């Protein structure tokens, strides 16, 4: 094992610890459902960016699924608005 390997693995462990800590803080601040929705919605820009960057062929099925995910996120956010205004 080289020093670079040990350093990179140690750094990955530290970053992973703080990422998990941030995830738990997000769940505590909002709700598990909100965290799950945010986790699934972050895949939408990654998918679109993948199509753009790698010039992948976008199928009609892929477009439908990305659109459904985006609409679902907006519906969830809209449903949460009255709840947030009451608090």
N, CA, C and O atoms as CSV, one atom per row, in Angstrom:
chain,resi,resn,atom,element,x,y,z
A,1,UNK,N,N,0.845,-1.179,0.000
A,1,UNK,CA,C,0.000,0.000,0.000
A,1,UNK,C,C,0.886,1.236,0.000
A,1,UNK,O,O,1.843,1.350,0.767
A,2,UNK,N,N,0.537,2.143,-0.876
A,2,UNK,CA,C,1.303,3.382,-0.967
A,2,UNK,C,C,0.687,4.445,-0.068
A,2,UNK,O,O,-0.442,4.309,0.404
A,3,UNK,N,N,1.446,5.493,0.153
A,3,UNK,CA,C,0.950,6.602,0.966
A,3,UNK,C,C,-0.239,7.291,0.297
A,3,UNK,O,O,-1.168,7.731,0.974
A,4,UNK,N,N,-0.207,7.382,-1.030
A,4,UNK,CA,C,-1.315,8.013,-1.750
A,4,UNK,C,C,-2.593,7.205,-1.574
A,4,UNK,O,O,-3.671,7.779,-1.418
A,5,UNK,N,N,-2.487,5.886,-1.596
A,5,UNK,CA,C,-3.646,5.017,-1.406
A,5,UNK,C,C,-4.225,5.191,-0.008
A,5,UNK,O,O,-5.439,5.320,0.150
A,6,UNK,N,N,-3.376,5.195,0.990
A,6,UNK,CA,C,-3.827,5.354,2.372
A,6,UNK,C,C,-4.483,6.722,2.567
A,6,UNK,O,O,-5.524,6.834,3.214
A,7,UNK,N,N,-3.867,7.753,2.004
A,7,UNK,CA,C,-4.415,9.103,2.133
A,7,UNK,C,C,-5.770,9.221,1.430
A,7,UNK,O,O,-6.705,9.799,1.985
A,8,UNK,N,N,-5.879,8.684,0.228
A,8,UNK,CA,C,-7.141,8.795,-0.506
A,8,UNK,C,C,-8.248,7.993,0.172
A,8,UNK,O,O,-9.394,8.442,0.200
A,9,UNK,N,N,-7.942,6.837,0.711
A,9,UNK,CA,C,-8.957,6.055,1.428
A,9,UNK,C,C,-9.365,6.726,2.730
A,9,UNK,O,O,-10.540,6.701,3.099
A,10,UNK,N,N,-8.418,7.318,3.422
A,10,UNK,CA,C,-8.738,8.042,4.656
A,10,UNK,C,C,-9.619,9.245,4.355
A,10,UNK,O,O,-10.586,9.509,5.070
A,11,UNK,N,N,-9.285,9.971,3.298
A,11,UNK,CA,C,-10.085,11.124,2.901
A,11,UNK,C,C,-11.492,10.704,2.481
A,11,UNK,O,O,-12.463,11.379,2.821
A,12,UNK,N,N,-11.612,9.602,1.750
A,12,UNK,CA,C,-12.917,9.099,1.343
A,12,UNK,C,C,-13.758,8.716,2.568
A,12,UNK,O,O,-14.967,8.949,2.588
A,13,UNK,N,N,-13.127,8.138,3.571
A,13,UNK,CA,C,-13.840,7.782,4.799
A,13,UNK,C,C,-14.335,8.993,5.555
A,13,UNK,O,O,-15.457,8.998,6.061
A,14,UNK,N,N,-13.509,10.021,5.636
A,14,UNK,CA,C,-13.904,11.254,6.329
A,14,UNK,C,C,-15.047,11.936,5.591
A,14,UNK,O,O,-16.016,12.375,6.210
A,15,UNK,N,N,-14.937,12.024,4.271
A,15,UNK,CA,C,-16.000,12.646,3.474
A,15,UNK,C,C,-17.291,11.836,3.594
A,15,UNK,O,O,-18.375,12.409,3.705
A,16,UNK,N,N,-17.179,10.519,3.572
A,16,UNK,CA,C,-18.353,9.664,3.726
A,16,UNK,C,C,-19.033,9.850,5.073
A,16,UNK,O,O,-20.261,9.855,5.153
A,17,UNK,N,N,-18.251,10.003,6.123
A,17,UNK,CA,C,-18.800,10.233,7.453
A,17,UNK,C,C,-19.620,11.512,7.477
A,17,UNK,O,O,-20.751,11.520,7.964
A,18,UNK,N,N,-19.052,12.594,6.953
A,18,UNK,CA,C,-19.757,13.876,6.967
A,18,UNK,C,C,-20.953,13.895,6.012
A,18,UNK,O,O,-21.933,14.594,6.268
A,19,UNK,N,N,-20.885,13.152,4.941
A,19,UNK,CA,C,-22.025,13.043,4.035
A,19,UNK,C,C,-23.181,12.324,4.727
A,19,UNK,O,O,-24.329,12.753,4.613
A,20,UNK,N,N,-22.897,11.254,5.432
A,20,UNK,CA,C,-23.940,10.552,6.195
A,20,UNK,C,C,-24.492,11.426,7.312
A,20,UNK,O,O,-25.693,11.411,7.580
A,21,UNK,N,N,-23.625,12.182,7.958
A,21,UNK,CA,C,-24.059,13.106,9.003
A,21,UNK,C,C,-25.013,14.150,8.419
A,21,UNK,O,O,-26.038,14.459,9.026
A,22,UNK,N,N,-24.684,14.692,7.250
A,22,UNK,CA,C,-25.542,15.673,6.591
A,22,UNK,C,C,-26.877,15.044,6.192
A,22,UNK,O,O,-27.917,15.696,6.285
A,23,UNK,N,N,-26.858,13.796,5.753
A,23,UNK,CA,C,-28.095,13.104,5.391
A,23,UNK,C,C,-29.004,12.937,6.606
A,23,UNK,O,O,-30.208,13.173,6.517
A,24,UNK,N,N,-28.440,12.537,7.720
A,24,UNK,CA,C,-29.240,12.383,8.935
A,24,UNK,C,C,-29.786,13.716,9.411
A,24,UNK,O,O,-30.916,13.784,9.894
A,25,UNK,N,N,-29.006,14.768,9.283
A,25,UNK,CA,C,-29.456,16.106,9.659
A,25,UNK,C,C,-30.627,16.542,8.770
A,25,UNK,O,O,-31.575,17.164,9.248
A,26,UNK,N,N,-30.556,16.214,7.481
A,26,UNK,CA,C,-31.638,16.543,6.543
A,26,UNK,C,C,-32.919,15.807,6.921
A,26,UNK,O,O,-33.996,16.402,6.893
A,27,UNK,N,N,-32.826,14.544,7.267
A,27,UNK,CA,C,-34.004,13.775,7.672
A,27,UNK,C,C,-34.582,14.350,8.960
A,27,UNK,O,O,-35.801,14.444,9.101
A,28,UNK,N,N,-33.727,14.734,9.896
A,28,UNK,CA,C,-34.211,15.300,11.151
A,28,UNK,C,C,-34.867,16.659,10.946
A,28,UNK,O,O,-35.805,17.003,11.665
A,29,UNK,N,N,-34.394,17.430,9.985
A,29,UNK,CA,C,-34.933,18.763,9.740
A,29,UNK,C,C,-36.216,18.740,8.931
A,29,UNK,O,O,-37.054,19.629,9.083
A,30,UNK,N,N,-36.385,17.744,8.075
A,30,UNK,CA,C,-37.579,17.690,7.224
A,30,UNK,C,C,-38.377,16.446,7.599
A,30,UNK,O,O,-39.013,16.406,8.652
A,31,UNK,N,N,-38.344,15.452,6.754
A,31,UNK,CA,C,-38.972,14.159,7.036
A,31,UNK,C,C,-38.311,13.118,6.152
A,31,UNK,O,O,-37.601,13.449,5.203
A,32,UNK,N,N,-38.550,11.876,6.471
A,32,UNK,CA,C,-37.968,10.796,5.676
A,32,UNK,C,C,-38.525,10.808,4.258
A,32,UNK,O,O,-37.809,10.486,3.309
A,33,UNK,N,N,-39.793,11.174,4.105
A,33,UNK,CA,C,-40.403,11.222,2.777
A,33,UNK,C,C,-39.761,12.307,1.929
A,33,UNK,O,O,-39.439,12.078,0.763
A,34,UNK,N,N,-39.574,13.485,2.508
A,34,UNK,CA,C,-38.938,14.581,1.773
A,34,UNK,C,C,-37.530,14.193,1.365
A,34,UNK,O,O,-37.109,14.476,0.243
A,35,UNK,N,N,-36.812,13.558,2.248
A,35,UNK,CA,C,-35.448,13.131,1.936
A,35,UNK,C,C,-35.452,12.119,0.784
A,35,UNK,O,O,-34.592,12.173,-0.095
A,36,UNK,N,N,-36.407,11.211,0.791
A,36,UNK,CA,C,-36.491,10.218,-0.282
A,36,UNK,C,C,-36.839,10.865,-1.618
A,36,UNK,O,O,-36.300,10.478,-2.655
A,37,UNK,N,N,-37.739,11.850,-1.596
A,37,UNK,CA,C,-38.111,12.550,-2.824
A,37,UNK,C,C,-36.922,13.323,-3.369
A,37,UNK,O,O,-36.655,13.281,-4.570
A,38,UNK,N,N,-36.214,14.022,-2.511
A,38,UNK,CA,C,-35.026,14.763,-2.947
A,38,UNK,C,C,-33.982,13.803,-3.504
A,38,UNK,O,O,-33.327,14.101,-4.503
A,39,UNK,N,N,-33.829,12.659,-2.862
A,39,UNK,CA,C,-32.872,11.655,-3.334
A,39,UNK,C,C,-33.226,11.111,-4.707
A,39,UNK,O,O,-32.341,10.831,-5.516
A,40,UNK,N,N,-34.505,10.962,-4.970
A,40,UNK,CA,C,-34.889,10.452,-6.288
A,40,UNK,C,C,-34.884,11.562,-7.334
A,40,UNK,O,O,-34.581,11.306,-8.499
A,41,UNK,N,N,-35.211,12.777,-6.943
A,41,UNK,CA,C,-35.241,13.877,-7.900
A,41,UNK,C,C,-33.851,14.323,-8.337
A,41,UNK,O,O,-33.700,14.899,-9.415
A,42,UNK,N,N,-32.844,14.070,-7.527
A,42,UNK,CA,C,-31.508,14.484,-7.957
A,42,UNK,C,C,-30.997,13.626,-9.116
A,42,UNK,O,O,-29.999,13.960,-9.755
A,43,UNK,N,N,-31.687,12.526,-9.376
A,43,UNK,CA,C,-31.303,11.682,-10.522
A,43,UNK,C,C,-31.726,12.294,-11.854
A,43,UNK,O,O,-31.144,11.980,-12.893
A,44,UNK,N,N,-32.738,13.168,-11.831
A,44,UNK,CA,C,-33.242,13.773,-13.064
A,44,UNK,C,C,-32.175,14.636,-13.739
A,44,UNK,O,O,-31.886,14.414,-14.915
A,45,UNK,N,N,-31.570,15.621,-13.038
A,45,UNK,CA,C,-30.528,16.400,-13.726
A,45,UNK,C,C,-29.305,15.569,-14.090
A,45,UNK,O,O,-28.635,15.859,-15.081
A,46,UNK,N,N,-29.005,14.544,-13.303
A,46,UNK,CA,C,-27.877,13.681,-13.634
A,46,UNK,C,C,-28.160,12.913,-14.922
A,46,UNK,O,O,-27.269,12.749,-15.755
A,47,UNK,N,N,-29.402,12.441,-15.088
A,47,UNK,CA,C,-29.785,11.733,-16.306
A,47,UNK,C,C,-29.710,12.647,-17.518
A,47,UNK,O,O,-29.145,12.276,-18.547
A,48,UNK,N,N,-30.279,13.838,-17.398
A,48,UNK,CA,C,-30.257,14.787,-18.514
A,48,UNK,C,C,-28.829,15.189,-18.849
A,48,UNK,O,O,-28.465,15.263,-20.022
A,49,UNK,N,N,-28.023,15.449,-17.835
A,49,UNK,CA,C,-26.622,15.812,-18.053
A,49,UNK,C,C,-25.862,14.678,-18.735
A,49,UNK,O,O,-24.998,14.928,-19.575
A,50,UNK,N,N,-26.174,13.446,-18.380
A,50,UNK,CA,C,-25.546,12.298,-19.025
A,50,UNK,C,C,-25.881,12.220,-20.505
A,50,UNK,O,O,-25.024,11.911,-21.333
A,51,UNK,N,N,-27.136,12.503,-20.827
A,51,UNK,CA,C,-27.527,12.510,-22.244
A,51,UNK,C,C,-26.808,13.607,-23.012
A,51,UNK,O,O,-26.378,13.396,-24.147
A,52,UNK,N,N,-26.677,14.772,-22.400
A,52,UNK,CA,C,-26.039,15.902,-23.077
A,52,UNK,C,C,-24.534,15.690,-23.214
A,52,UNK,O,O,-23.968,15.890,-24.288
A,53,UNK,N,N,-23.895,15.285,-22.127
A,53,UNK,CA,C,-22.432,15.163,-22.135
A,53,UNK,C,C,-21.943,14.017,-23.009
A,53,UNK,O,O,-20.931,14.149,-23.697
A,54,UNK,N,N,-22.648,12.905,-22.986
A,54,UNK,CA,C,-22.159,11.714,-23.674
A,54,UNK,C,C,-22.897,11.455,-24.990
A,54,UNK,O,O,-22.705,10.416,-25.621
A,55,UNK,N,N,-23.736,12.399,-25.395
A,55,UNK,CA,C,-24.464,12.317,-26.664
A,55,UNK,C,C,-25.204,10.979,-26.798
A,55,UNK,O,O,-25.218,10.353,-27.858
A,56,UNK,N,N,-25.804,10.577,-25.704
A,56,UNK,CA,C,-26.561,9.318,-25.705
A,56,UNK,C,C,-27.899,9.536,-26.396
A,56,UNK,O,O,-28.435,10.644,-26.420
A,57,UNK,N,N,-28.418,8.466,-26.950
A,57,UNK,CA,C,-29.709,8.534,-27.620
A,57,UNK,C,C,-30.808,8.557,-26.561
A,57,UNK,O,O,-30.874,7.666,-25.714
A,58,UNK,N,N,-31.660,9.561,-26.607
A,58,UNK,CA,C,-32.762,9.684,-25.655
A,58,UNK,C,C,-33.977,8.973,-26.243
A,58,UNK,O,O,-34.510,9.384,-27.274
A,59,UNK,N,N,-34.405,7.913,-25.582
A,59,UNK,CA,C,-35.573,7.173,-26.054
A,59,UNK,C,C,-36.845,7.855,-25.553
A,59,UNK,O,O,-36.810,8.642,-24.608
A,60,UNK,N,N,-37.943,7.547,-26.186
A,60,UNK,CA,C,-39.217,8.131,-25.760
A,60,UNK,C,C,-39.580,7.648,-24.353
A,60,UNK,O,O,-40.180,8.385,-23.571
A,61,UNK,N,N,-39.217,6.424,-24.048
A,61,UNK,CA,C,-39.473,5.891,-22.710
A,61,UNK,C,C,-38.656,6.660,-21.663
A,61,UNK,O,O,-39.166,6.969,-20.586
A,62,UNK,N,N,-37.402,6.967,-21.975
A,62,UNK,CA,C,-36.566,7.746,-21.058
A,62,UNK,C,C,-37.119,9.134,-20.822
A,62,UNK,O,O,-37.122,9.619,-19.691
A,63,UNK,N,N,-37.589,9.780,-21.883
A,63,UNK,CA,C,-38.178,11.113,-21.761
A,63,UNK,C,C,-39.429,11.056,-20.881
A,63,UNK,O,O,-39.646,11.932,-20.044
A,64,UNK,N,N,-40.245,10.026,-21.075
A,64,UNK,CA,C,-41.463,9.885,-20.268
A,64,UNK,C,C,-41.111,9.711,-18.795
A,64,UNK,O,O,-41.742,10.332,-17.940
A,65,UNK,N,N,-40.127,8.890,-18.481
A,65,UNK,CA,C,-39.764,8.646,-17.082
A,65,UNK,C,C,-39.164,9.878,-16.428
A,65,UNK,O,O,-39.466,10.166,-15.270
A,66,UNK,N,N,-38.320,10.608,-17.144
A,66,UNK,CA,C,-37.744,11.839,-16.588
A,66,UNK,C,C,-38.852,12.869,-16.368
A,66,UNK,O,O,-38.860,13.564,-15.353
A,67,UNK,N,N,-39.768,12.967,-17.299
A,67,UNK,CA,C,-40.887,13.905,-17.157
A,67,UNK,C,C,-41.775,13.524,-15.981
A,67,UNK,O,O,-42.196,14.392,-15.216
A,68,UNK,N,N,-42.062,12.233,-15.829
A,68,UNK,CA,C,-42.885,11.778,-14.709
A,68,UNK,C,C,-42.212,12.064,-13.370
A,68,UNK,O,O,-42.879,12.474,-12.420
A,69,UNK,N,N,-40.913,11.854,-13.284
A,69,UNK,CA,C,-40.187,12.123,-12.044
A,69,UNK,C,C,-40.222,13.605,-11.708
A,69,UNK,O,O,-40.396,13.981,-10.549
A,70,UNK,N,N,-40.057,14.442,-12.721
A,70,UNK,CA,C,-40.079,15.885,-12.491
A,70,UNK,C,C,-41.467,16.347,-12.055
A,70,UNK,O,O,-41.593,17.129,-11.113
A,71,UNK,N,N,-42.501,15.870,-12.731
A,71,UNK,CA,C,-43.868,16.238,-12.363
A,71,UNK,C,C,-44.203,15.743,-10.952
A,71,UNK,O,O,-44.844,16.452,-10.176
A,72,UNK,N,N,-43.770,14.538,-10.629
A,72,UNK,CA,C,-43.997,14.011,-9.285
A,72,UNK,C,C,-43.349,14.861,-8.214
A,72,UNK,O,O,-43.931,15.077,-7.151
A,73,UNK,N,N,-42.144,15.345,-8.485
A,73,UNK,CA,C,-41.473,16.225,-7.536
A,73,UNK,C,C,-42.212,17.533,-7.340
A,73,UNK,O,O,-42.326,18.026,-6.218
A,74,UNK,N,N,-42.720,18.100,-8.437
A,74,UNK,CA,C,-43.480,19.344,-8.336
A,74,UNK,C,C,-44.791,19.133,-7.583
A,74,UNK,O,O,-45.202,19.989,-6.799
A,75,UNK,N,N,-45.443,18.006,-7.817
A,75,UNK,CA,C,-46.696,17.714,-7.115
A,75,UNK,C,C,-46.439,17.569,-5.617
A,75,UNK,O,O,-47.203,18.079,-4.798
A,76,UNK,N,N,-45.370,16.879,-5.269
A,76,UNK,CA,C,-45.042,16.715,-3.850
A,76,UNK,C,C,-44.729,18.066,-3.213
A,76,UNK,O,O,-45.182,18.349,-2.104
A,77,UNK,N,N,-43.954,18.902,-3.908
A,77,UNK,CA,C,-43.618,20.224,-3.376
A,77,UNK,C,C,-44.879,21.075,-3.225
A,77,UNK,O,O,-45.025,21.797,-2.239
A,78,UNK,N,N,-45.784,20.993,-4.191
A,78,UNK,CA,C,-47.034,21.747,-4.114
A,78,UNK,C,C,-47.894,21.264,-2.941
A,78,UNK,O,O,-48.524,22.067,-2.252
A,79,UNK,N,N,-47.915,19.964,-2.724
A,79,UNK,CA,C,-48.702,19.409,-1.619
A,79,UNK,C,C,-48.123,19.809,-0.265
A,79,UNK,O,O,-48.863,19.934,0.710
A,80,UNK,N,N,-46.820,20.008,-0.198
A,80,UNK,CA,C,-46.180,20.393,1.057
A,80,UNK,C,C,-46.330,21.882,1.360
A,80,UNK,O,O,-46.160,22.284,2.511
A,81,UNK,N,N,-46.645,22.719,0.353
A,81,UNK,CA,C,-46.751,24.159,0.566
A,81,UNK,C,C,-47.771,24.542,1.631
A,81,UNK,O,O,-47.425,25.306,2.533
A,82,UNK,N,N,-49.007,24.056,1.577
A,82,UNK,CA,C,-49.969,24.443,2.634
A,82,UNK,C,C,-49.510,24.010,4.024
A,82,UNK,O,O,-49.773,24.697,5.011
A,83,UNK,N,N,-48.836,22.890,4.098
A,83,UNK,CA,C,-48.318,22.399,5.369
A,83,UNK,C,C,-47.274,23.349,5.947
A,83,UNK,O,O,-47.264,23.608,7.150
A,84,UNK,N,N,-46.400,23.865,5.093
A,84,UNK,CA,C,-45.349,24.781,5.535
A,84,UNK,C,C,-45.914,26.147,5.909
A,84,UNK,O,O,-45.376,26.800,6.803
A,85,UNK,N,N,-46.969,26.594,5.260
A,85,UNK,CA,C,-47.559,27.893,5.573
A,85,UNK,C,C,-48.278,27.900,6.914
A,85,UNK,O,O,-48.407,28.956,7.534
A,86,UNK,N,N,-48.750,26.740,7.375
A,86,UNK,CA,C,-49.448,26.645,8.649
A,86,UNK,C,C,-48.481,26.733,9.823
A,86,UNK,O,O,-48.868,27.151,10.914
A,87,UNK,N,N,-47.229,26.342,9.610
A,87,UNK,CA,C,-46.246,26.315,10.722
A,87,UNK,C,C,-45.685,27.652,11.006
A,87,UNK,O,O,-44.854,27.795,11.903
